[in-house]
């Protein structure tokens, strides 16, 4: 498990962030559909990351995250938790950082 701060900035509001969100069965907000080469990809966001904070707000549900992403203008900051399953499917280990 690793907590990662992801910052993105854009000069034109019409430029997409390059990712989507979905709600997990436990209510957590998950990052999905990270587009290769997008702002999200270049900032290090990964599919499966769990949104802990968005713009210094925590305990957000999927609707709040959607609203914040739509209304964000030039920059956003997310703090996410990143997990990976090991080969046996039972243990979690820290992911290596992207270069």
PDB file as gemmi writes it, atoms N, CA and C in Angstrom:
CRYST1    1.000    1.000    1.000  90.00  90.00  90.00 P 1                      
ATOM      1  N   UNK A   1       0.853  -1.181   0.000  1.00  0.00           N  
ATOM      2  CA  UNK A   1       0.000   0.000   0.000  1.00  0.00           C  
ATOM      3  C   UNK A   1       0.891   1.233   0.000  1.00  0.00           C  
ATOM      4  N   UNK A   2       0.477   2.215  -0.763  1.00  0.00           N  
ATOM      5  CA  UNK A   2       1.246   3.451  -0.861  1.00  0.00           C  
ATOM      6  C   UNK A   2       0.280   4.614  -1.045  1.00  0.00           C  
ATOM      7  N   UNK A   3       0.525   5.707  -0.346  1.00  0.00           N  
ATOM      8  CA  UNK A   3      -0.259   6.934  -0.571  1.00  0.00           C  
ATOM      9  C   UNK A   3       0.535   7.818  -1.506  1.00  0.00           C  
ATOM     10  N   UNK A   4      -0.143   8.303  -2.537  1.00  0.00           N  
ATOM     11  CA  UNK A   4       0.514   9.073  -3.585  1.00  0.00           C  
ATOM     12  C   UNK A   4      -0.247  10.379  -3.785  1.00  0.00           C  
ATOM     13  N   UNK A   5       0.488  11.482  -3.882  1.00  0.00           N  
ATOM     14  CA  UNK A   5      -0.105  12.772  -4.224  1.00  0.00           C  
ATOM     15  C   UNK A   5       0.068  12.985  -5.719  1.00  0.00           C  
ATOM     16  N   UNK A   6      -1.034  13.270  -6.391  1.00  0.00           N  
ATOM     17  CA  UNK A   6      -1.025  13.470  -7.841  1.00  0.00           C  
ATOM     18  C   UNK A   6      -1.526  14.879  -8.124  1.00  0.00           C  
ATOM     19  N   UNK A   7      -0.711  15.651  -8.835  1.00  0.00           N  
ATOM     20  CA  UNK A   7      -1.085  17.025  -9.197  1.00  0.00           C  
ATOM     21  C   UNK A   7      -1.146  17.147 -10.711  1.00  0.00           C  
ATOM     22  N   UNK A   8      -2.206  17.787 -11.185  1.00  0.00           N  
ATOM     23  CA  UNK A   8      -2.368  18.010 -12.617  1.00  0.00           C  
ATOM     24  C   UNK A   8      -2.727  19.468 -12.860  1.00  0.00           C  
ATOM     25  N   UNK A   9      -2.243  19.991 -13.970  1.00  0.00           N  
ATOM     26  CA  UNK A   9      -2.564  21.373 -14.348  1.00  0.00           C  
ATOM     27  C   UNK A   9      -2.811  21.421 -15.847  1.00  0.00           C  
ATOM     28  N   UNK A  10      -3.707  22.300 -16.236  1.00  0.00           N  
ATOM     29  CA  UNK A  10      -4.017  22.484 -17.654  1.00  0.00           C  
ATOM     30  C   UNK A  10      -4.225  23.965 -17.917  1.00  0.00           C  
ATOM     31  N   UNK A  11      -3.886  24.396 -19.109  1.00  0.00           N  
ATOM     32  CA  UNK A  11      -4.041  25.809 -19.454  1.00  0.00           C  
ATOM     33  C   UNK A  11      -5.405  26.090 -20.076  1.00  0.00           C  
ATOM     34  N   UNK A  12      -6.062  25.056 -20.562  1.00  0.00           N  
ATOM     35  CA  UNK A  12      -7.361  25.211 -21.213  1.00  0.00           C  
ATOM     36  C   UNK A  12      -8.352  24.258 -20.546  1.00  0.00           C  
ATOM     37  N   UNK A  13      -9.427  24.793 -20.043  1.00  0.00           N  
ATOM     38  CA  UNK A  13     -10.424  23.980 -19.331  1.00  0.00           C  
ATOM     39  C   UNK A  13     -11.016  22.883 -20.212  1.00  0.00           C  
ATOM     40  N   UNK A  14     -10.940  23.050 -21.523  1.00  0.00           N  
ATOM     41  CA  UNK A  14     -11.479  22.034 -22.439  1.00  0.00           C  
ATOM     42  C   UNK A  14     -10.574  20.811 -22.547  1.00  0.00           C  
ATOM     43  N   UNK A  15      -9.343  20.916 -22.044  1.00  0.00           N  
ATOM     44  CA  UNK A  15      -8.441  19.766 -22.042  1.00  0.00           C  
ATOM     45  C   UNK A  15      -8.908  18.790 -20.968  1.00  0.00           C  
ATOM     46  N   UNK A  16      -9.203  17.538 -21.351  1.00  0.00           N  
ATOM     47  CA  UNK A  16      -9.684  16.585 -20.342  1.00  0.00           C  
ATOM     48  C   UNK A  16      -8.575  16.166 -19.383  1.00  0.00           C  
ATOM     49  N   UNK A  17      -8.979  15.797 -18.176  1.00  0.00           N  
ATOM     50  CA  UNK A  17      -8.007  15.294 -17.202  1.00  0.00           C  
ATOM     51  C   UNK A  17      -7.467  13.941 -17.652  1.00  0.00           C  
ATOM     52  N   UNK A  18      -8.298  13.156 -18.331  1.00  0.00           N  
ATOM     53  CA  UNK A  18      -7.836  11.884 -18.888  1.00  0.00           C  
ATOM     54  C   UNK A  18      -8.054  10.671 -18.008  1.00  0.00           C  
ATOM     55  N   UNK A  19      -9.084  10.701 -17.172  1.00  0.00           N  
ATOM     56  CA  UNK A  19      -9.426   9.534 -16.356  1.00  0.00           C  
ATOM     57  C   UNK A  19     -10.886   9.619 -15.948  1.00  0.00           C  
ATOM     58  N   UNK A  20     -11.414   8.493 -15.484  1.00  0.00           N  
ATOM     59  CA  UNK A  20     -12.764   8.444 -14.964  1.00  0.00           C  
ATOM     60  C   UNK A  20     -12.745   7.924 -13.541  1.00  0.00           C  
ATOM     61  N   UNK A  21     -13.900   7.927 -12.921  1.00  0.00           N  
ATOM     62  CA  UNK A  21     -14.034   7.380 -11.571  1.00  0.00           C  
ATOM     63  C   UNK A  21     -15.253   6.467 -11.528  1.00  0.00           C  
ATOM     64  N   UNK A  22     -15.198   5.508 -10.631  1.00  0.00           N  
ATOM     65  CA  UNK A  22     -16.330   4.618 -10.399  1.00  0.00           C  
ATOM     66  C   UNK A  22     -16.398   4.314  -8.911  1.00  0.00           C  
ATOM     67  N   UNK A  23     -17.551   3.840  -8.486  1.00  0.00           N  
ATOM     68  CA  UNK A  23     -17.733   3.535  -7.070  1.00  0.00           C  
ATOM     69  C   UNK A  23     -17.547   2.043  -6.826  1.00  0.00           C  
ATOM     70  N   UNK A  24     -16.706   1.699  -5.871  1.00  0.00           N  
ATOM     71  CA  UNK A  24     -16.494   0.310  -5.468  1.00  0.00           C  
ATOM     72  C   UNK A  24     -17.662  -0.135  -4.587  1.00  0.00           C  
ATOM     73  N   UNK A  25     -17.852  -1.444  -4.422  1.00  0.00           N  
ATOM     74  CA  UNK A  25     -18.950  -1.929  -3.575  1.00  0.00           C  
ATOM     75  C   UNK A  25     -18.928  -1.377  -2.147  1.00  0.00           C  
ATOM     76  N   UNK A  26     -17.735  -1.052  -1.638  1.00  0.00           N  
ATOM     77  CA  UNK A  26     -17.642  -0.508  -0.276  1.00  0.00           C  
ATOM     78  C   UNK A  26     -17.826   1.002  -0.225  1.00  0.00           C  
ATOM     79  N   UNK A  27     -18.112   1.618  -1.385  1.00  0.00           N  
ATOM     80  CA  UNK A  27     -18.322   3.064  -1.436  1.00  0.00           C  
ATOM     81  C   UNK A  27     -17.086   3.869  -1.767  1.00  0.00           C  
ATOM     82  N   UNK A  28     -15.929   3.224  -1.809  1.00  0.00           N  
ATOM     83  CA  UNK A  28     -14.693   3.930  -2.169  1.00  0.00           C  
ATOM     84  C   UNK A  28     -14.786   4.399  -3.620  1.00  0.00           C  
ATOM     85  N   UNK A  29     -14.088   5.478  -3.920  1.00  0.00           N  
ATOM     86  CA  UNK A  29     -14.050   6.007  -5.283  1.00  0.00           C  
ATOM     87  C   UNK A  29     -12.748   5.545  -5.932  1.00  0.00           C  
ATOM     88  N   UNK A  30     -12.880   4.814  -7.041  1.00  0.00           N  
ATOM     89  CA  UNK A  30     -11.734   4.250  -7.744  1.00  0.00           C  
ATOM     90  C   UNK A  30     -11.458   4.990  -9.037  1.00  0.00           C  
ATOM     91  N   UNK A  31     -10.182   5.117  -9.373  1.00  0.00           N  
ATOM     92  CA  UNK A  31      -9.761   5.686 -10.651  1.00  0.00           C  
ATOM     93  C   UNK A  31      -9.869   4.600 -11.715  1.00  0.00           C  
ATOM     94  N   UNK A  32     -10.472   4.942 -12.855  1.00  0.00           N  
ATOM     95  CA  UNK A  32     -10.606   4.010 -13.977  1.00  0.00           C  
ATOM     96  C   UNK A  32     -10.315   4.738 -15.285  1.00  0.00           C  
ATOM     97  N   UNK A  33     -10.061   3.966 -16.315  1.00  0.00           N  
ATOM     98  CA  UNK A  33      -9.927   4.480 -17.681  1.00  0.00           C  
ATOM     99  C   UNK A  33      -8.896   5.595 -17.824  1.00  0.00           C  
ATOM    100  N   UNK A  34      -7.722   5.422 -17.196  1.00  0.00           N  
ATOM    101  CA  UNK A  34      -6.645   6.395 -17.379  1.00  0.00           C  
ATOM    102  C   UNK A  34      -6.176   6.286 -18.830  1.00  0.00           C  
ATOM    103  N   UNK A  35      -6.211   7.385 -19.540  1.00  0.00           N  
ATOM    104  CA  UNK A  35      -5.861   7.412 -20.959  1.00  0.00           C  
ATOM    105  C   UNK A  35      -4.362   7.634 -21.108  1.00  0.00           C  
ATOM    106  N   UNK A  36      -3.715   6.753 -21.862  1.00  0.00           N  
ATOM    107  CA  UNK A  36      -2.281   6.879 -22.102  1.00  0.00           C  
ATOM    108  C   UNK A  36      -1.929   8.230 -22.705  1.00  0.00           C  
ATOM    109  N   UNK A  37      -0.918   8.879 -22.163  1.00  0.00           N  
ATOM    110  CA  UNK A  37      -0.472  10.181 -22.652  1.00  0.00           C  
ATOM    111  C   UNK A  37      -1.273  11.360 -22.136  1.00  0.00           C  
ATOM    112  N   UNK A  38      -2.338  11.100 -21.385  1.00  0.00           N  
ATOM    113  CA  UNK A  38      -3.183  12.184 -20.861  1.00  0.00           C  
ATOM    114  C   UNK A  38      -2.507  12.875 -19.681  1.00  0.00           C  
ATOM    115  N   UNK A  39      -3.122  13.953 -19.217  1.00  0.00           N  
ATOM    116  CA  UNK A  39      -2.618  14.635 -18.021  1.00  0.00           C  
ATOM    117  C   UNK A  39      -2.534  13.666 -16.847  1.00  0.00           C  
ATOM    118  N   UNK A  40      -3.566  12.848 -16.669  1.00  0.00           N  
ATOM    119  CA  UNK A  40      -3.583  11.888 -15.560  1.00  0.00           C  
ATOM    120  C   UNK A  40      -2.447  10.880 -15.682  1.00  0.00           C  
ATOM    121  N   UNK A  41      -2.238  10.365 -16.878  1.00  0.00           N  
ATOM    122  CA  UNK A  41      -1.169   9.388 -17.106  1.00  0.00           C  
ATOM    123  C   UNK A  41       0.193  10.010 -16.838  1.00  0.00           C  
ATOM    124  N   UNK A  42       0.415  11.197 -17.362  1.00  0.00           N  
ATOM    125  CA  UNK A  42       1.709  11.865 -17.176  1.00  0.00           C  
ATOM    126  C   UNK A  42       1.952  12.242 -15.717  1.00  0.00           C  
ATOM    127  N   UNK A  43       0.870  12.461 -14.968  1.00  0.00           N  
ATOM    128  CA  UNK A  43       1.002  12.808 -13.548  1.00  0.00           C  
ATOM    129  C   UNK A  43       1.190  11.568 -12.669  1.00  0.00           C  
ATOM    130  N   UNK A  44       1.006  10.376 -13.232  1.00  0.00           N  
ATOM    131  CA  UNK A  44       1.233   9.152 -12.481  1.00  0.00           C  
ATOM    132  C   UNK A  44      -0.003   8.482 -11.917  1.00  0.00           C  
ATOM    133  N   UNK A  45      -1.189   8.961 -12.274  1.00  0.00           N  
ATOM    134  CA  UNK A  45      -2.415   8.324 -11.806  1.00  0.00           C  
ATOM    135  C   UNK A  45      -2.549   6.958 -12.475  1.00  0.00           C  
ATOM    136  N   UNK A  46      -3.046   5.970 -11.738  1.00  0.00           N  
ATOM    137  CA  UNK A  46      -3.170   4.607 -12.273  1.00  0.00           C  
ATOM    138  C   UNK A  46      -4.576   4.062 -12.053  1.00  0.00           C  
ATOM    139  N   UNK A  47      -5.008   3.221 -12.985  1.00  0.00           N  
ATOM    140  CA  UNK A  47      -6.274   2.521 -12.802  1.00  0.00           C  
ATOM    141  C   UNK A  47      -6.227   1.748 -11.492  1.00  0.00           C  
ATOM    142  N   UNK A  48      -7.315   1.821 -10.729  1.00  0.00           N  
ATOM    143  CA  UNK A  48      -7.381   1.113  -9.459  1.00  0.00           C  
ATOM    144  C   UNK A  48      -6.957   1.934  -8.259  1.00  0.00           C  
ATOM    145  N   UNK A  49      -6.349   3.104  -8.484  1.00  0.00           N  
ATOM    146  CA  UNK A  49      -6.026   3.981  -7.359  1.00  0.00           C  
ATOM    147  C   UNK A  49      -7.326   4.350  -6.640  1.00  0.00           C  
ATOM    148  N   UNK A  50      -7.257   4.458  -5.328  1.00  0.00           N  
ATOM    149  CA  UNK A  50      -8.420   4.806  -4.507  1.00  0.00           C  
ATOM    150  C   UNK A  50      -8.287   6.262  -4.084  1.00  0.00           C  
ATOM    151  N   UNK A  51      -9.307   7.072  -4.376  1.00  0.00           N  
ATOM    152  CA  UNK A  51      -9.274   8.495  -4.042  1.00  0.00           C  
ATOM    153  C   UNK A  51      -9.483   8.666  -2.538  1.00  0.00           C  
ATOM    154  N   UNK A  52      -8.460   9.217  -1.867  1.00  0.00           N  
ATOM    155  CA  UNK A  52      -8.564   9.536  -0.440  1.00  0.00           C  
ATOM    156  C   UNK A  52      -8.956  10.995  -0.235  1.00  0.00           C  
ATOM    157  N   UNK A  53      -8.359  11.866  -1.022  1.00  0.00           N  
ATOM    158  CA  UNK A  53      -8.643  13.300  -0.938  1.00  0.00           C  
ATOM    159  C   UNK A  53      -8.634  13.890  -2.340  1.00  0.00           C  
ATOM    160  N   UNK A  54      -9.450  14.899  -2.521  1.00  0.00           N  
ATOM    161  CA  UNK A  54      -9.460  15.680  -3.752  1.00  0.00           C  
ATOM    162  C   UNK A  54      -9.589  17.128  -3.328  1.00  0.00           C  
ATOM    163  N   UNK A  55      -8.577  17.916  -3.681  1.00  0.00           N  
ATOM    164  CA  UNK A  55      -8.573  19.335  -3.297  1.00  0.00           C  
ATOM    165  C   UNK A  55      -8.747  19.508  -1.783  1.00  0.00           C  
ATOM    166  N   UNK A  56      -7.991  18.763  -1.000  1.00  0.00           N  
ATOM    167  CA  UNK A  56      -8.001  18.847   0.466  1.00  0.00           C  
ATOM    168  C   UNK A  56      -9.315  18.423   1.115  1.00  0.00           C  
ATOM    169  N   UNK A  57     -10.214  17.818   0.350  1.00  0.00           N  
ATOM    170  CA  UNK A  57     -11.465  17.315   0.908  1.00  0.00           C  
ATOM    171  C   UNK A  57     -11.381  15.797   0.967  1.00  0.00           C  
ATOM    172  N   UNK A  58     -11.804  15.226   2.099  1.00  0.00           N  
ATOM    173  CA  UNK A  58     -11.781  13.771   2.198  1.00  0.00           C  
ATOM    174  C   UNK A  58     -13.183  13.245   2.478  1.00  0.00           C  
ATOM    175  N   UNK A  59     -13.301  11.932   2.571  1.00  0.00           N  
ATOM    176  CA  UNK A  59     -14.597  11.269   2.771  1.00  0.00           C  
ATOM    177  C   UNK A  59     -15.602  11.649   1.690  1.00  0.00           C  
ATOM    178  N   UNK A  60     -15.129  11.707   0.459  1.00  0.00           N  
ATOM    179  CA  UNK A  60     -15.977  12.094  -0.661  1.00  0.00           C  
ATOM    180  C   UNK A  60     -16.649  10.873  -1.279  1.00  0.00           C  
ATOM    181  N   UNK A  61     -17.911  11.034  -1.672  1.00  0.00           N  
ATOM    182  CA  UNK A  61     -18.573   9.965  -2.409  1.00  0.00           C  
ATOM    183  C   UNK A  61     -18.402  10.221  -3.902  1.00  0.00           C  
ATOM    184  N   UNK A  62     -18.879   9.300  -4.708  1.00  0.00           N  
ATOM    185  CA  UNK A  62     -18.694   9.385  -6.157  1.00  0.00           C  
ATOM    186  C   UNK A  62     -19.304  10.661  -6.730  1.00  0.00           C  
ATOM    187  N   UNK A  63     -20.457  11.088  -6.224  1.00  0.00           N  
ATOM    188  CA  UNK A  63     -21.106  12.296  -6.743  1.00  0.00           C  
ATOM    189  C   UNK A  63     -20.285  13.544  -6.449  1.00  0.00           C  
ATOM    190  N   UNK A  64     -19.724  13.626  -5.260  1.00  0.00           N  
ATOM    191  CA  UNK A  64     -18.896  14.781  -4.901  1.00  0.00           C  
ATOM    192  C   UNK A  64     -17.636  14.826  -5.754  1.00  0.00           C  
ATOM    193  N   UNK A  65     -17.010  13.668  -5.979  1.00  0.00           N  
ATOM    194  CA  UNK A  65     -15.804  13.627  -6.815  1.00  0.00           C  
ATOM    195  C   UNK A  65     -16.144  14.049  -8.237  1.00  0.00           C  
ATOM    196  N   UNK A  66     -17.237  13.527  -8.797  1.00  0.00           N  
ATOM    197  CA  UNK A  66     -17.658  13.925 -10.149  1.00  0.00           C  
ATOM    198  C   UNK A  66     -17.852  15.433 -10.244  1.00  0.00           C  
ATOM    199  N   UNK A  67     -18.547  16.008  -9.261  1.00  0.00           N  
ATOM    200  CA  UNK A  67     -18.792  17.460  -9.274  1.00  0.00           C  
ATOM    201  C   UNK A  67     -17.487  18.246  -9.230  1.00  0.00           C  
ATOM    202  N   UNK A  68     -16.579  17.842  -8.354  1.00  0.00           N  
ATOM    203  CA  UNK A  68     -15.307  18.556  -8.233  1.00  0.00           C  
ATOM    204  C   UNK A  68     -14.482  18.461  -9.514  1.00  0.00           C  
ATOM    205  N   UNK A  69     -14.491  17.307 -10.153  1.00  0.00           N  
ATOM    206  CA  UNK A  69     -13.724  17.156 -11.391  1.00  0.00           C  
ATOM    207  C   UNK A  69     -14.303  18.003 -12.515  1.00  0.00           C  
ATOM    208  N   UNK A  70     -15.621  18.096 -12.582  1.00  0.00           N  
ATOM    209  CA  UNK A  70     -16.267  18.893 -13.630  1.00  0.00           C  
ATOM    210  C   UNK A  70     -16.043  20.380 -13.403  1.00  0.00           C  
ATOM    211  N   UNK A  71     -16.051  20.818 -12.157  1.00  0.00           N  
ATOM    212  CA  UNK A  71     -15.940  22.253 -11.878  1.00  0.00           C  
ATOM    213  C   UNK A  71     -14.500  22.739 -11.729  1.00  0.00           C  
ATOM    214  N   UNK A  72     -13.544  21.809 -11.659  1.00  0.00           N  
ATOM    215  CA  UNK A  72     -12.134  22.215 -11.529  1.00  0.00           C  
ATOM    216  C   UNK A  72     -11.697  22.953 -12.786  1.00  0.00           C  
ATOM    217  N   UNK A  73     -10.976  24.037 -12.606  1.00  0.00           N  
ATOM    218  CA  UNK A  73     -10.556  24.839 -13.748  1.00  0.00           C  
ATOM    219  C   UNK A  73      -9.170  24.448 -14.227  1.00  0.00           C  
ATOM    220  N   UNK A  74      -8.131  24.987 -13.626  1.00  0.00           N  
ATOM    221  CA  UNK A  74      -6.779  24.830 -14.155  1.00  0.00           C  
ATOM    222  C   UNK A  74      -5.957  23.743 -13.487  1.00  0.00           C  
ATOM    223  N   UNK A  75      -6.273  23.393 -12.244  1.00  0.00           N  
ATOM    224  CA  UNK A  75      -5.445  22.391 -11.570  1.00  0.00           C  
ATOM    225  C   UNK A  75      -6.266  21.603 -10.562  1.00  0.00           C  
ATOM    226  N   UNK A  76      -5.793  20.385 -10.299  1.00  0.00           N  
ATOM    227  CA  UNK A  76      -6.386  19.561  -9.255  1.00  0.00           C  
ATOM    228  C   UNK A  76      -5.271  18.811  -8.535  1.00  0.00           C  
ATOM    229  N   UNK A  77      -5.547  18.474  -7.294  1.00  0.00           N  
ATOM    230  CA  UNK A  77      -4.628  17.650  -6.515  1.00  0.00           C  
ATOM    231  C   UNK A  77      -5.426  16.530  -5.873  1.00  0.00           C  
ATOM    232  N   UNK A  78      -4.955  15.310  -6.077  1.00  0.00           N  
ATOM    233  CA  UNK A  78      -5.573  14.135  -5.480  1.00  0.00           C  
ATOM    234  C   UNK A  78      -4.558  13.426  -4.607  1.00  0.00           C  
ATOM    235  N   UNK A  79      -5.022  12.867  -3.520  1.00  0.00           N  
ATOM    236  CA  UNK A  79      -4.205  11.931  -2.749  1.00  0.00           C  
ATOM    237  C   UNK A  79      -4.903  10.590  -2.881  1.00  0.00           C  
ATOM    238  N   UNK A  80      -4.166   9.609  -3.375  1.00  0.00           N  
ATOM    239  CA  UNK A  80      -4.739   8.294  -3.633  1.00  0.00           C  
ATOM    240  C   UNK A  80      -3.957   7.223  -2.883  1.00  0.00           C  
ATOM    241  N   UNK A  81      -4.624   6.112  -2.631  1.00  0.00           N  
ATOM    242  CA  UNK A  81      -3.971   4.929  -2.090  1.00  0.00           C  
ATOM    243  C   UNK A  81      -3.838   3.933  -3.225  1.00  0.00           C  
ATOM    244  N   UNK A  82      -2.657   3.355  -3.325  1.00  0.00           N  
ATOM    245  CA  UNK A  82      -2.355   2.415  -4.409  1.00  0.00           C  
ATOM    246  C   UNK A  82      -2.036   1.049  -3.805  1.00  0.00           C  
ATOM    247  N   UNK A  83      -2.704   0.018  -4.302  1.00  0.00           N  
ATOM    248  CA  UNK A  83      -2.496  -1.361  -3.856  1.00  0.00           C  
ATOM    249  C   UNK A  83      -2.133  -2.226  -5.056  1.00  0.00           C  
ATOM    250  N   UNK A  84      -1.494  -3.353  -4.779  1.00  0.00           N  
ATOM    251  CA  UNK A  84      -1.282  -4.371  -5.812  1.00  0.00           C  
ATOM    252  C   UNK A  84      -1.309  -5.733  -5.132  1.00  0.00           C  
ATOM    253  N   UNK A  85      -1.925  -6.697  -5.784  1.00  0.00           N  
ATOM    254  CA  UNK A  85      -1.925  -8.068  -5.269  1.00  0.00           C  
ATOM    255  C   UNK A  85      -0.649  -8.760  -5.688  1.00  0.00           C  
ATOM    256  N   UNK A  86      -0.115  -9.575  -4.809  1.00  0.00           N  
ATOM    257  CA  UNK A  86       1.044 -10.392  -5.164  1.00  0.00           C  
ATOM    258  C   UNK A  86       0.553 -11.620  -5.915  1.00  0.00           C  
ATOM    259  N   UNK A  87       1.476 -12.455  -6.339  1.00  0.00           N  
ATOM    260  CA  UNK A  87       1.146 -13.620  -7.138  1.00  0.00           C  
ATOM    261  C   UNK A  87       0.144 -14.568  -6.510  1.00  0.00           C  
ATOM    262  N   UNK A  88       0.127 -14.674  -5.183  1.00  0.00           N  
ATOM    263  CA  UNK A  88      -0.812 -15.607  -4.555  1.00  0.00           C  
ATOM    264  C   UNK A  88      -2.201 -15.001  -4.374  1.00  0.00           C  
ATOM    265  N   UNK A  89      -2.364 -13.743  -4.744  1.00  0.00           N  
ATOM    266  CA  UNK A  89      -3.661 -13.093  -4.672  1.00  0.00           C  
ATOM    267  C   UNK A  89      -4.121 -12.739  -3.275  1.00  0.00           C  
ATOM    268  N   UNK A  90      -3.265 -12.919  -2.275  1.00  0.00           N  
ATOM    269  CA  UNK A  90      -3.680 -12.677  -0.897  1.00  0.00           C  
ATOM    270  C   UNK A  90      -2.923 -11.560  -0.211  1.00  0.00           C  
ATOM    271  N   UNK A  91      -1.722 -11.306  -0.619  1.00  0.00           N  
ATOM    272  CA  UNK A  91      -0.905 -10.307   0.055  1.00  0.00           C  
ATOM    273  C   UNK A  91      -0.873  -9.021  -0.765  1.00  0.00           C  
ATOM    274  N   UNK A  92      -0.690  -7.935  -0.052  1.00  0.00           N  
ATOM    275  CA  UNK A  92      -0.541  -6.638  -0.703  1.00  0.00           C  
ATOM    276  C   UNK A  92       0.914  -6.227  -0.600  1.00  0.00           C  
ATOM    277  N   UNK A  93       1.384  -5.541  -1.611  1.00  0.00           N  
ATOM    278  CA  UNK A  93       2.738  -5.012  -1.533  1.00  0.00           C  
ATOM    279  C   UNK A  93       2.765  -3.622  -2.146  1.00  0.00           C  
ATOM    280  N   UNK A  94       3.766  -2.878  -1.769  1.00  0.00           N  
ATOM    281  CA  UNK A  94       3.930  -1.520  -2.263  1.00  0.00           C  
ATOM    282  C   UNK A  94       4.322  -1.557  -3.734  1.00  0.00           C  
ATOM    283  N   UNK A  95       3.697  -0.712  -4.525  1.00  0.00           N  
ATOM    284  CA  UNK A  95       4.039  -0.610  -5.941  1.00  0.00           C  
ATOM    285  C   UNK A  95       5.268   0.254  -6.127  1.00  0.00           C  
ATOM    286  N   UNK A  96       6.094  -0.053  -7.112  1.00  0.00           N  
ATOM    287  CA  UNK A  96       7.219   0.836  -7.411  1.00  0.00           C  
ATOM    288  C   UNK A  96       6.705   2.132  -8.021  1.00  0.00           C  
ATOM    289  N   UNK A  97       7.423   3.203  -7.774  1.00  0.00           N  
ATOM    290  CA  UNK A  97       7.042   4.496  -8.357  1.00  0.00           C  
ATOM    291  C   UNK A  97       7.358   4.514  -9.837  1.00  0.00           C  
ATOM    292  N   UNK A  98       6.526   5.225 -10.593  1.00  0.00           N  
ATOM    293  CA  UNK A  98       6.792   5.412 -12.016  1.00  0.00           C  
ATOM    294  C   UNK A  98       7.983   6.343 -12.170  1.00  0.00           C  
ATOM    295  N   UNK A  99       8.856   6.097 -13.155  1.00  0.00           N  
ATOM    296  CA  UNK A  99      10.007   7.006 -13.355  1.00  0.00           C  
ATOM    297  C   UNK A  99       9.569   8.379 -13.810  1.00  0.00           C  
TER     298      UNK A  99                                                      
END                                                                             
